Each structure stands twice: as C-alpha cells, then as structure tokens.
C-alpha cells in the first residue's frame, strides 16, 4: 500500500440486486481495490448478509456505504429495503461507520446541473476507473432489462459520492473576500 492513500478510510459500498448484491471496495477516491457481483441462491436475505459479513471480515473496511432508499429517486422493493436496513445493523454490530446516500444525491454529485441517466453515471465511473471500462454495459433500449453489471457501477458511484462528500466537509470551499471599492 502506498503512503499516498493511508489517510483515507477503506470504504465498502454495496448495491443490492434481485439476485444478490454488487460491491466495490475503495481506499481513497481514486484507488479501486476490488469490485464484483455476488449472487445467492435460496434464502436471499440471510445468504446476502452472510456474504456481506465475509467481505467485511476479508477487507476490514472502515465505512460501509449504502443507498438511502428513503431519498428521492429510490424505487426499491420491500425485500431490498429490508436488506439495506439489515446491512446497516450488521455494520454497526461490527463497529463500522455507515453512510447512506439517496439516488438523487449521487445524481447531483455526477451532474449538478442536469439529471444524468444511470448510463451517464456508469460512463463517468468508467472514465474515472479505466479498469471498469470493459465491463460497462451497452446503452439499454427501452425494451431491454437492465444489465446486472450496472450494479457494480452503482456501488462505485456510492463510494465516490462518499469521498466527495467527505472532501467537502473537511475542505469547505473558500469564499472570495469582498474587496473594498476604490474611491
């Protein structure tokens, strides 16, 4: 590990899916350590939590980042909402800090002046992390289902939003001082 990233927390972001969840592990805003899709069979809720617990044990993150399904832009089903709540409880039990961001907040980070599509956010993520570019799903037609790989980009976008929010809190923007008018 390089010293450049030692001041950053290790962040695990997850994005639940119908088949399991996608995850992204970042150490700092520009170091993507691992990512992937986890698919589970049978009892999805408990099996997802077991897989998440194994990721937490393996990577020892400092922060778990989740979607805030109560926020603007979220259309999560009851099972996914329950899984997100349970993941937050698991994180607290393991003494991990938990942060949640709404889909609207993620969208505002990636495009403060317009409402970007998921494809536009995924493309921005792939530009920031070239190692993900080969996994970028094709543009979806209206009759097509969403590619399951899109959840990886959603997880990375959550983690990037966390680091950007943290950066703004630590280094707030400096307001220009008012200069007196010359007489």
Backbone as JSON Lines, residues from 0, in Angstrom:
{"i":0,"aa":"X","n":[0.85,-1.18,0.0],"ca":[0.0,0.0,0.0],"c":[0.89,1.24,0.0]}
{"i":1,"aa":"X","n":[0.56,2.2,-0.82],"ca":[1.35,3.41,-0.89],"c":[0.94,4.38,0.2]}
{"i":2,"aa":"X","n":[1.85,5.21,0.61],"ca":[1.56,6.18,1.66],"c":[0.56,7.23,1.21]}
{"i":3,"aa":"X","n":[0.43,7.41,-0.08],"ca":[-0.48,8.41,-0.62],"c":[-1.91,8.2,-0.12]}
{"i":4,"aa":"X","n":[-2.31,6.95,0.11],"ca":[-3.69,6.65,0.45],"c":[-3.89,6.29,1.92]}
{"i":5,"aa":"X","n":[-2.89,6.4,2.76],"ca":[-3.03,5.96,4.14],"c":[-3.95,6.85,4.96]}
{"i":6,"aa":"X","n":[-4.22,8.09,4.54],"ca":[-5.11,8.96,5.3],"c":[-6.57,8.77,4.93]}
{"i":7,"aa":"X","n":[-6.85,7.95,3.96],"ca":[-8.22,7.71,3.53],"c":[-8.78,6.47,4.19]}
{"i":8,"aa":"X","n":[-10.07,6.49,4.51],"ca":[-10.68,5.28,5.04],"c":[-10.89,4.26,3.92]}
{"i":9,"aa":"X","n":[-10.95,3.02,4.28],"ca":[-11.28,1.94,3.34],"c":[-12.8,1.84,3.33]}
{"i":10,"aa":"X","n":[-13.38,1.97,2.15],"ca":[-14.83,2.05,2.01],"c":[-15.35,0.86,1.2]}
{"i":11,"aa":"X","n":[-16.34,0.19,1.76],"ca":[-17.05,-0.88,1.07],"c":[-18.45,-0.36,0.77]}
{"i":12,"aa":"X","n":[-18.8,-0.32,-0.5],"ca":[-20.14,0.12,-0.9],"c":[-20.85,-1.07,-1.52]}
{"i":13,"aa":"X","n":[-22.12,-1.24,-1.17],"ca":[-22.88,-2.33,-1.76],"c":[-24.15,-1.79,-2.4]}
{"i":14,"aa":"X","n":[-24.57,-2.47,-3.45],"ca":[-25.8,-2.15,-4.15],"c":[-26.59,-3.44,-4.31]}
{"i":15,"aa":"X","n":[-27.65,-3.65,-3.51],"ca":[-28.44,-4.88,-3.6],"c":[-29.12,-5.02,-4.95]}
{"i":16,"aa":"X","n":[-29.22,-6.27,-5.41],"ca":[-29.88,-6.59,-6.67],"c":[-30.92,-7.69,-6.41]}
{"i":17,"aa":"X","n":[-31.63,-8.05,-7.45],"ca":[-32.62,-9.13,-7.3],"c":[-31.95,-10.48,-7.06]}
{"i":18,"aa":"X","n":[-30.71,-10.64,-7.5],"ca":[-30.01,-11.91,-7.37],"c":[-28.99,-11.93,-6.23]}
{"i":19,"aa":"X","n":[-28.71,-10.81,-5.61],"ca":[-27.7,-10.72,-4.55],"c":[-27.31,-9.28,-4.32]}
{"i":20,"aa":"X","n":[-26.03,-8.96,-4.58],"ca":[-25.6,-7.57,-4.49],"c":[-24.28,-7.38,-5.23]}
{"i":21,"aa":"X","n":[-24.05,-6.14,-5.61],"ca":[-22.78,-5.74,-6.19],"c":[-22.0,-5.01,-5.1]}
{"i":22,"aa":"X","n":[-20.68,-5.06,-5.17],"ca":[-19.88,-4.37,-4.17],"c":[-18.69,-3.7,-4.83]}
{"i":23,"aa":"X","n":[-18.18,-2.69,-4.15],"ca":[-16.97,-2.0,-4.58],"c":[-16.2,-1.63,-3.33]}
{"i":24,"aa":"X","n":[-14.9,-1.86,-3.35],"ca":[-14.03,-1.53,-2.24],"c":[-13.03,-0.49,-2.72]}
{"i":25,"aa":"X","n":[-13.05,0.67,-2.08],"ca":[-12.14,1.75,-2.44],"c":[-11.33,2.17,-1.23]}
{"i":26,"aa":"X","n":[-10.1,2.55,-1.49],"ca":[-9.27,3.16,-0.45],"c":[-8.84,4.5,-1.01]}
{"i":27,"aa":"X","n":[-9.59,5.49,-0.67],"ca":[-9.38,6.8,-1.26],"c":[-10.25,6.98,-2.48]}
{"i":28,"aa":"X","n":[-10.39,8.2,-2.94],"ca":[-11.3,8.5,-4.04],"c":[-10.85,7.98,-5.4]}
{"i":29,"aa":"X","n":[-9.61,7.53,-5.51],"ca":[-9.13,7.1,-6.83],"c":[-8.46,5.73,-6.82]}
{"i":30,"aa":"X","n":[-8.58,4.97,-5.74],"ca":[-7.98,3.64,-5.69],"c":[-9.07,2.6,-5.49]}
{"i":31,"aa":"X","n":[-9.43,1.95,-6.58],"ca":[-10.43,0.88,-6.57],"c":[-9.69,-0.43,-6.31]}
{"i":32,"aa":"X","n":[-9.95,-1.04,-5.17],"ca":[-9.22,-2.24,-4.78],"c":[-9.9,-3.5,-5.32]}
{"i":33,"aa":"X","n":[-11.21,-3.59,-5.18],"ca":[-11.93,-4.78,-5.63],"c":[-13.37,-4.4,-5.93]}
{"i":34,"aa":"X","n":[-14.01,-5.19,-6.75],"ca":[-15.4,-4.99,-7.1],"c":[-15.94,-6.32,-7.59]}
{"i":35,"aa":"X","n":[-17.26,-6.44,-7.6],"ca":[-17.84,-7.68,-8.13],"c":[-19.32,-7.78,-7.89]}
{"i":36,"aa":"X","n":[-19.86,-8.87,-8.4],"ca":[-21.26,-9.22,-8.2],"c":[-21.32,-10.48,-7.37]}
{"i":37,"aa":"X","n":[-22.16,-10.48,-6.37],"ca":[-22.37,-11.66,-5.54],"c":[-23.78,-12.14,-5.78]}
{"i":38,"aa":"X","n":[-23.92,-13.36,-6.24],"ca":[-25.24,-13.94,-6.45],"c":[-25.47,-15.03,-5.43]}
{"i":39,"aa":"X","n":[-26.69,-15.07,-4.91],"ca":[-27.02,-16.05,-3.88],"c":[-28.25,-16.84,-4.31]}
{"i":40,"aa":"X","n":[-28.35,-18.04,-3.78],"ca":[-29.49,-18.92,-4.03],"c":[-30.23,-19.11,-2.71]}
{"i":41,"aa":"X","n":[-31.44,-19.59,-2.81],"ca":[-32.2,-19.94,-1.6],"c":[-32.65,-18.72,-0.83]}
{"i":42,"aa":"X","n":[-32.38,-18.73,0.45],"ca":[-32.81,-17.65,1.34],"c":[-31.94,-16.42,1.08]}
{"i":43,"aa":"X","n":[-32.41,-15.56,0.21],"ca":[-31.6,-14.44,-0.28],"c":[-31.18,-13.49,0.84]}
{"i":44,"aa":"X","n":[-32.1,-13.16,1.73],"ca":[-31.78,-12.19,2.77],"c":[-30.62,-12.69,3.64]}
{"i":45,"aa":"X","n":[-30.78,-13.86,4.23],"ca":[-29.73,-14.35,5.14],"c":[-28.45,-14.69,4.38]}
{"i":46,"aa":"X","n":[-28.56,-15.22,3.16],"ca":[-27.36,-15.55,2.39],"c":[-26.61,-14.3,1.95]}
{"i":47,"aa":"X","n":[-27.34,-13.22,1.61],"ca":[-26.67,-11.95,1.27],"c":[-25.92,-11.41,2.48]}
{"i":48,"aa":"X","n":[-26.55,-11.49,3.65],"ca":[-25.89,-10.99,4.86],"c":[-24.65,-11.82,5.2]}
{"i":49,"aa":"X","n":[-24.72,-13.14,4.97],"ca":[-23.53,-13.97,5.2],"c":[-22.39,-13.59,4.26]}
{"i":50,"aa":"X","n":[-22.71,-13.35,2.99],"ca":[-21.69,-12.94,2.02],"c":[-21.12,-11.57,2.37]}
{"i":51,"aa":"X","n":[-21.99,-10.66,2.8],"ca":[-21.52,-9.33,3.21],"c":[-20.61,-9.44,4.42]}
{"i":52,"aa":"X","n":[-20.98,-10.28,5.36],"ca":[-20.15,-10.47,6.55],"c":[-18.76,-11.0,6.17]}
{"i":53,"aa":"X","n":[-18.7,-11.9,5.18],"ca":[-17.41,-12.42,4.73],"c":[-16.57,-11.34,4.07]}
{"i":54,"aa":"X","n":[-17.22,-10.45,3.3],"ca":[-16.5,-9.33,2.7],"c":[-15.94,-8.4,3.77]}
{"i":55,"aa":"X","n":[-16.73,-8.15,4.8],"ca":[-16.29,-7.28,5.89],"c":[-15.1,-7.92,6.63]}
{"i":56,"aa":"X","n":[-15.18,-9.21,6.87],"ca":[-14.06,-9.91,7.53],"c":[-12.81,-9.89,6.65]}
{"i":57,"aa":"X","n":[-12.99,-10.1,5.36],"ca":[-11.84,-10.18,4.44],"c":[-11.15,-8.84,4.26]}
{"i":58,"aa":"X","n":[-11.93,-7.76,4.08],"ca":[-11.35,-6.47,3.72],"c":[-11.24,-5.48,4.88]}
{"i":59,"aa":"X","n":[-11.9,-5.74,5.99],"ca":[-11.84,-4.86,7.16],"c":[-12.05,-3.39,6.78]}
{"i":60,"aa":"X","n":[-13.19,-3.05,6.15],"ca":[-13.42,-1.65,5.78],"c":[-13.67,-0.79,7.02]}
{"i":61,"aa":"X","n":[-13.48,0.51,6.84],"ca":[-13.77,1.47,7.9],"c":[-15.21,1.97,7.8]}
{"i":62,"aa":"X","n":[-15.73,1.98,6.58],"ca":[-17.06,2.54,6.32],"c":[-17.82,1.61,5.37]}
{"i":63,"aa":"X","n":[-19.1,1.44,5.65],"ca":[-20.0,0.74,4.74],"c":[-20.95,1.78,4.16]}
{"i":64,"aa":"X","n":[-20.97,1.89,2.83],"ca":[-21.82,2.87,2.17],"c":[-22.98,2.14,1.49]}
{"i":65,"aa":"X","n":[-24.18,2.64,1.77],"ca":[-25.41,2.04,1.27],"c":[-26.29,3.1,0.63]}
{"i":66,"aa":"X","n":[-27.26,2.65,-0.14],"ca":[-28.25,3.57,-0.69],"c":[-29.24,3.96,0.39]}
{"i":67,"aa":"X","n":[-29.62,5.22,0.41],"ca":[-30.69,5.69,1.29],"c":[-31.98,5.56,0.49]}
{"i":68,"aa":"X","n":[-32.68,4.47,0.7],"ca":[-33.88,4.18,-0.08],"c":[-35.05,5.1,0.25]}
{"i":69,"aa":"X","n":[-34.92,5.9,1.29],"ca":[-35.99,6.85,1.62],"c":[-35.85,8.14,0.83]}
{"i":70,"aa":"X","n":[-34.73,8.31,0.15],"ca":[-34.43,9.54,-0.57],"c":[-35.08,9.59,-1.95]}
{"i":71,"aa":"X","n":[-34.95,10.76,-2.55],"ca":[-35.5,10.99,-3.89],"c":[-34.82,10.08,-4.91]}
{"i":72,"aa":"X","n":[-35.61,9.53,-5.79],"ca":[-35.07,8.71,-6.87],"c":[-34.98,7.23,-6.56]}
{"i":73,"aa":"X","n":[-35.32,6.82,-5.36],"ca":[-35.23,5.41,-5.0],"c":[-36.57,4.72,-5.26]}
{"i":74,"aa":"X","n":[-36.48,3.53,-5.87],"ca":[-37.68,2.74,-6.14],"c":[-37.44,1.31,-5.69]}
{"i":75,"aa":"X","n":[-36.95,1.15,-4.51],"ca":[-36.57,-0.17,-4.02],"c":[-37.77,-0.94,-3.48]}
{"i":76,"aa":"X","n":[-37.76,-2.26,-3.73],"ca":[-38.83,-3.12,-3.22],"c":[-38.61,-3.38,-1.73]}
{"i":77,"aa":"X","n":[-39.61,-3.95,-1.1],"ca":[-39.57,-4.18,0.34],"c":[-38.41,-5.08,0.74]}
{"i":78,"aa":"X","n":[-38.13,-6.14,-0.03],"ca":[-37.04,-7.06,0.31],"c":[-35.69,-6.34,0.3]}
{"i":79,"aa":"X","n":[-35.48,-5.49,-0.68],"ca":[-34.21,-4.76,-0.78],"c":[-34.09,-3.74,0.35]}
{"i":80,"aa":"X","n":[-35.18,-3.05,0.68],"ca":[-35.16,-2.11,1.81],"c":[-34.79,-2.83,3.1]}
{"i":81,"aa":"X","n":[-35.36,-4.0,3.28],"ca":[-35.07,-4.79,4.48],"c":[-33.6,-5.22,4.49]}
{"i":82,"aa":"X","n":[-33.07,-5.59,3.33],"ca":[-31.66,-5.98,3.24],"c":[-30.74,-4.81,3.55]}
{"i":83,"aa":"X","n":[-31.07,-3.63,3.07],"ca":[-30.24,-2.45,3.35],"c":[-30.27,-2.14,4.85]}
{"i":84,"aa":"X","n":[-31.45,-2.22,5.47],"ca":[-31.54,-1.99,6.92],"c":[-30.71,-3.02,7.68]}
{"i":85,"aa":"X","n":[-30.8,-4.28,7.28],"ca":[-30.04,-5.35,7.95],"c":[-28.54,-5.18,7.76]}
{"i":86,"aa":"X","n":[-28.12,-4.72,6.58],"ca":[-26.7,-4.48,6.34],"c":[-26.19,-3.36,7.26]}
{"i":87,"aa":"X","n":[-27.0,-2.33,7.46],"ca":[-26.61,-1.24,8.37],"c":[-26.49,-1.74,9.8]}
{"i":88,"aa":"X","n":[-27.39,-2.61,10.21],"ca":[-27.33,-3.2,11.55],"c":[-26.09,-4.06,11.7]}
{"i":89,"aa":"X","n":[-25.78,-4.86,10.68],"ca":[-24.58,-5.69,10.68],"c":[-23.32,-4.82,10.81]}
{"i":90,"aa":"X","n":[-23.29,-3.72,10.08],"ca":[-22.13,-2.82,10.14],"c":[-21.97,-2.23,11.54]}
{"i":91,"aa":"X","n":[-23.07,-1.79,12.13],"ca":[-22.99,-1.24,13.49],"c":[-22.5,-2.3,14.48]}
{"i":92,"aa":"X","n":[-22.97,-3.53,14.31],"ca":[-22.53,-4.62,15.18],"c":[-21.03,-4.83,15.06]}
{"i":93,"aa":"X","n":[-20.5,-4.69,13.84],"ca":[-19.06,-4.83,13.61],"c":[-18.3,-3.52,13.82]}
{"i":94,"aa":"X","n":[-18.98,-2.53,14.39],"ca":[-18.41,-1.22,14.71],"c":[-17.86,-0.5,13.48]}
{"i":95,"aa":"X","n":[-18.58,-0.62,12.37],"ca":[-18.26,0.1,11.15],"c":[-19.12,1.35,11.07]}
{"i":96,"aa":"X","n":[-18.55,2.4,10.6],"ca":[-19.32,3.59,10.32],"c":[-20.19,3.29,9.09]}
{"i":97,"aa":"X","n":[-21.41,3.78,9.08],"ca":[-22.31,3.57,7.95],"c":[-22.74,4.91,7.4]}
{"i":98,"aa":"X","n":[-22.7,5.05,6.09],"ca":[-23.18,6.25,5.41],"c":[-24.17,5.82,4.35]}
{"i":99,"aa":"X","n":[-25.21,6.62,4.19],"ca":[-26.22,6.33,3.18],"c":[-26.45,7.57,2.32]}
{"i":100,"aa":"X","n":[-26.59,7.33,1.01],"ca":[-26.83,8.4,0.05],"c":[-27.99,8.01,-0.84]}
{"i":101,"aa":"X","n":[-28.88,8.95,-1.07],"ca":[-30.01,8.69,-1.97],"c":[-29.53,8.68,-3.41]}
{"i":102,"aa":"X","n":[-30.32,8.08,-4.28],"ca":[-30.0,8.08,-5.71],"c":[-29.92,9.52,-6.21]}
{"i":103,"aa":"X","n":[-30.81,10.38,-5.7],"ca":[-30.79,11.78,-6.1],"c":[-29.49,12.47,-5.73]}
{"i":104,"aa":"X","n":[-28.95,12.15,-4.57],"ca":[-27.68,12.76,-4.13],"c":[-26.52,12.3,-5.01]}
{"i":105,"aa":"X","n":[-26.53,11.03,-5.37],"ca":[-25.49,10.51,-6.26],"c":[-25.59,11.21,-7.62]}
{"i":106,"aa":"X","n":[-26.8,11.34,-8.12],"ca":[-27.0,12.01,-9.41],"c":[-26.51,13.46,-9.36]}
{"i":107,"aa":"X","n":[-26.83,14.16,-8.26],"ca":[-26.38,15.55,-8.14],"c":[-24.87,15.66,-8.1]}
{"i":108,"aa":"X","n":[-24.2,14.68,-7.51],"ca":[-22.74,14.72,-7.5],"c":[-22.19,14.58,-8.91]}
{"i":109,"aa":"X","n":[-22.73,13.63,-9.67],"ca":[-22.19,13.38,-11.01],"c":[-22.62,14.4,-12.04]}
{"i":110,"aa":"X","n":[-23.71,15.11,-11.79],"ca":[-24.15,16.16,-12.71],"c":[-24.99,17.16,-11.94]}
{"i":111,"aa":"X","n":[-24.35,18.19,-11.37],"ca":[-25.07,19.15,-10.53],"c":[-26.09,19.99,-11.28]}
{"i":112,"aa":"X","n":[-25.97,20.11,-12.61],"ca":[-26.88,20.98,-13.35],"c":[-27.95,20.23,-14.12]}
{"i":113,"aa":"X","n":[-27.79,18.93,-14.33],"ca":[-28.78,18.16,-15.08],"c":[-29.02,16.83,-14.37]}
{"i":114,"aa":"X","n":[-30.04,16.13,-14.78],"ca":[-30.35,14.83,-14.21],"c":[-29.75,13.76,-15.12]}
{"i":115,"aa":"X","n":[-28.62,13.18,-14.74],"ca":[-27.99,12.2,-15.6],"c":[-28.69,10.84,-15.52]}
{"i":116,"aa":"X","n":[-28.55,10.06,-16.55],"ca":[-29.07,8.7,-16.55],"c":[-28.09,7.79,-15.82]}
{"i":117,"aa":"X","n":[-28.54,6.57,-15.5],"ca":[-27.64,5.61,-14.9],"c":[-26.48,5.32,-15.85]}
{"i":118,"aa":"X","n":[-26.77,5.3,-17.16],"ca":[-25.73,5.05,-18.15],"c":[-24.68,6.16,-18.12]}
{"i":119,"aa":"X","n":[-25.12,7.41,-17.99],"ca":[-24.18,8.53,-17.94],"c":[-23.3,8.44,-16.68]}
{"i":120,"aa":"X","n":[-23.89,8.07,-15.56],"ca":[-23.11,7.92,-14.33],"c":[-22.12,6.77,-14.49]}
{"i":121,"aa":"X","n":[-22.57,5.64,-15.05],"ca":[-21.68,4.49,-15.25],"c":[-20.53,4.86,-16.18]}
{"i":122,"aa":"X","n":[-20.8,5.64,-17.21],"ca":[-19.74,6.07,-18.13],"c":[-18.73,6.95,-17.4]}
{"i":123,"aa":"X","n":[-19.23,7.87,-16.55],"ca":[-18.32,8.72,-15.77],"c":[-17.47,7.88,-14.82]}
{"i":124,"aa":"X","n":[-18.06,6.86,-14.22],"ca":[-17.32,5.97,-13.32],"c":[-16.24,5.22,-14.11]}
{"i":125,"aa":"X","n":[-16.6,4.73,-15.31],"ca":[-15.63,4.0,-16.15],"c":[-14.48,4.9,-16.6]}
{"i":126,"aa":"X","n":[-14.76,6.18,-16.81],"ca":[-13.69,7.12,-17.16],"c":[-12.76,7.35,-15.97]}
{"i":127,"aa":"X","n":[-13.33,7.39,-14.78],"ca":[-12.54,7.61,-13.58],"c":[-11.72,6.37,-13.21]}
{"i":128,"aa":"X","n":[-12.29,5.18,-13.46],"ca":[-11.64,3.91,-13.15],"c":[-11.59,3.07,-14.43]}
{"i":129,"aa":"X","n":[-10.53,3.26,-15.24],"ca":[-10.45,2.58,-16.54],"c":[-10.52,1.05,-16.45]}
{"i":130,"aa":"X","n":[-10.17,0.49,-15.31],"ca":[-10.24,-0.96,-15.15],"c":[-11.68,-1.48,-15.24]}
{"i":131,"aa":"X","n":[-12.66,-0.6,-15.05],"ca":[-14.06,-1.0,-15.17],"c":[-14.61,-0.82,-16.59]}
{"i":132,"aa":"X","n":[-13.91,-0.1,-17.43],"ca":[-14.41,0.21,-18.78],"c":[-14.84,-1.03,-19.57]}
{"i":133,"aa":"X","n":[-14.09,-2.14,-19.53],"ca":[-14.54,-3.31,-20.29],"c":[-15.87,-3.9,-19.8]}
{"i":134,"aa":"X","n":[-16.25,-3.57,-18.58],"ca":[-17.49,-4.1,-18.0],"c":[-18.68,-3.14,-18.16]}
{"i":135,"aa":"X","n":[-18.44,-2.02,-18.78],"ca":[-19.51,-1.03,-18.97],"c":[-20.58,-1.61,-19.88]}
{"i":136,"aa":"X","n":[-21.81,-1.72,-19.38],"ca":[-22.89,-2.27,-20.22],"c":[-23.22,-1.36,-21.4]}
{"i":137,"aa":"X","n":[-23.69,-1.98,-22.47],"ca":[-24.14,-1.21,-23.63],"c":[-25.33,-0.36,-23.23]}
{"i":138,"aa":"X","n":[-25.59,0.67,-24.03],"ca":[-26.76,1.51,-23.78],"c":[-28.01,0.64,-23.93]}
{"i":139,"aa":"X","n":[-28.86,0.73,-22.94],"ca":[-30.05,-0.11,-22.87],"c":[-31.18,0.48,-23.7]}
{"i":140,"aa":"X","n":[-31.82,-0.36,-24.46],"ca":[-33.02,0.03,-25.2],"c":[-34.22,-0.08,-24.26]}
{"i":141,"aa":"X","n":[-35.3,0.66,-24.54],"ca":[-36.45,0.65,-23.62],"c":[-37.03,-0.75,-23.34]}
{"i":142,"aa":"X","n":[-36.91,-1.67,-24.26],"ca":[-37.49,-3.0,-24.08],"c":[-36.52,-3.98,-23.41]}
{"i":143,"aa":"X","n":[-35.31,-3.54,-23.13],"ca":[-34.3,-4.4,-22.53],"c":[-34.3,-4.28,-21.01]}
{"i":144,"aa":"X","n":[-33.97,-5.39,-20.35],"ca":[-33.76,-5.36,-18.9],"c":[-32.41,-4.71,-18.61]}
{"i":145,"aa":"X","n":[-32.28,-4.17,-17.41],"ca":[-31.01,-3.58,-17.04],"c":[-29.95,-4.67,-16.88]}
{"i":146,"aa":"X","n":[-28.78,-4.43,-17.42],"ca":[-27.66,-5.35,-17.3],"c":[-27.26,-5.42,-15.83]}
{"i":147,"aa":"X","n":[-27.05,-6.64,-15.33],"ca":[-26.72,-6.8,-13.91],"c":[-25.4,-6.13,-13.54]}
{"i":148,"aa":"X","n":[-24.5,-5.95,-14.51],"ca":[-23.22,-5.29,-14.22],"c":[-23.39,-3.82,-13.84]}
{"i":149,"aa":"X","n":[-24.54,-3.24,-14.19],"ca":[-24.78,-1.83,-13.85],"c":[-24.7,-1.61,-12.34]}
{"i":150,"aa":"X","n":[-25.02,-2.64,-11.57],"ca":[-24.97,-2.51,-10.1],"c":[-23.56,-2.3,-9.59]}
{"i":151,"aa":"X","n":[-22.56,-2.82,-10.3],"ca":[-21.17,-2.56,-9.9],"c":[-20.9,-1.06,-10.01]}
{"i":152,"aa":"X","n":[-21.35,-0.45,-11.1],"ca":[-21.15,0.98,-11.29],"c":[-21.93,1.79,-10.27]}
{"i":153,"aa":"X","n":[-23.12,1.3,-9.88],"ca":[-23.9,1.96,-8.83],"c":[-23.16,1.92,-7.5]}
{"i":154,"aa":"X","n":[-22.54,0.79,-7.18],"ca":[-21.79,0.66,-5.93],"c":[-20.58,1.6,-5.93]}
{"i":155,"aa":"X","n":[-19.86,1.65,-7.04],"ca":[-18.7,2.54,-7.13],"c":[-19.16,4.0,-7.02]}
{"i":156,"aa":"X","n":[-20.27,4.34,-7.66],"ca":[-20.8,5.71,-7.6],"c":[-21.16,6.09,-6.16]}
{"i":157,"aa":"X","n":[-21.69,5.16,-5.39],"ca":[-21.98,5.43,-3.98],"c":[-20.69,5.74,-3.22]}
{"i":158,"aa":"X","n":[-19.65,4.94,-3.45],"ca":[-18.38,5.15,-2.74],"c":[-17.74,6.47,-3.14]}
{"i":159,"aa":"X","n":[-17.77,6.8,-4.43],"ca":[-17.21,8.07,-4.91],"c":[-17.97,9.24,-4.28]}
{"i":160,"aa":"X","n":[-19.28,9.12,-4.19],"ca":[-20.09,10.17,-3.56],"c":[-19.69,10.34,-2.1]}
{"i":161,"aa":"X","n":[-19.41,9.23,-1.41],"ca":[-18.96,9.32,-0.02],"c":[-17.67,10.13,0.07]}
{"i":162,"aa":"X","n":[-16.69,9.82,-0.78],"ca":[-15.42,10.53,-0.7],"c":[-15.57,12.0,-1.06]}
{"i":163,"aa":"X","n":[-16.4,12.31,-2.02],"ca":[-16.62,13.71,-2.41],"c":[-17.3,14.48,-1.27]}
{"i":164,"aa":"X","n":[-18.27,13.86,-0.63],"ca":[-18.96,14.49,0.5],"c":[-17.98,14.71,1.65]}
{"i":165,"aa":"X","n":[-17.14,13.72,1.88],"ca":[-16.13,13.83,2.95],"c":[-15.13,14.94,2.65]}
{"i":166,"aa":"X","n":[-14.69,15.03,1.39],"ca":[-13.74,16.06,0.98],"c":[-14.32,17.45,1.2]}
{"i":167,"aa":"X","n":[-15.58,17.63,0.84],"ca":[-16.21,18.95,1.0],"c":[-16.36,19.31,2.47]}
{"i":168,"aa":"X","n":[-16.59,18.28,3.32],"ca":[-16.75,18.54,4.75],"c":[-15.4,18.91,5.38]}
{"i":169,"aa":"X","n":[-14.34,18.24,4.94],"ca":[-13.01,18.5,5.51],"c":[-12.42,19.79,4.94]}
{"i":170,"aa":"X","n":[-12.59,20.03,3.65],"ca":[-12.06,21.22,2.98],"c":[-13.2,22.02,2.37]}
{"i":171,"aa":"X","n":[-13.93,22.77,3.17],"ca":[-15.05,23.52,2.6],"c":[-14.56,24.54,1.59]}
{"i":172,"aa":"X","n":[-15.41,24.83,0.59],"ca":[-14.99,25.81,-0.42],"c":[-14.72,27.17,0.23]}
{"i":173,"aa":"X","n":[-13.71,27.85,-0.26],"ca":[-13.34,29.16,0.28],"c":[-14.09,30.23,-0.49]}
{"i":174,"aa":"X","n":[-14.76,31.09,0.24],"ca":[-15.5,32.19,-0.37],"c":[-14.53,33.33,-0.66]}
{"i":175,"aa":"X","n":[-14.62,33.94,-1.83],"ca":[-13.75,35.08,-2.11],"c":[-14.1,36.23,-1.16]}
{"i":176,"aa":"X","n":[-13.08,36.9,-0.72],"ca":[-13.31,38.03,0.2],"c":[-13.79,39.24,-0.57]}
{"i":177,"aa":"X","n":[-14.54,40.06,0.08],"ca":[-15.05,41.29,-0.53],"c":[-13.95,42.35,-0.47]}
{"i":178,"aa":"X","n":[-13.57,42.81,-1.61],"ca":[-12.55,43.85,-1.67],"c":[-13.25,45.22,-1.65]}
{"i":179,"aa":"X","n":[-12.71,46.16,-0.88],"ca":[-13.32,47.48,-0.87],"c":[-13.17,48.16,-2.23]}
{"i":180,"aa":"X","n":[-14.19,48.88,-2.6],"ca":[-14.15,49.62,-3.88],"c":[-13.19,50.79,-3.79]}
{"i":181,"aa":"X","n":[-12.46,51.01,-4.86],"ca":[-11.53,52.14,-4.9],"c":[-12.34,53.42,-5.04]}
{"i":182,"aa":"X","n":[-11.95,54.44,-4.32],"ca":[-12.68,55.71,-4.37],"c":[-12.07,56.69,-5.32]}
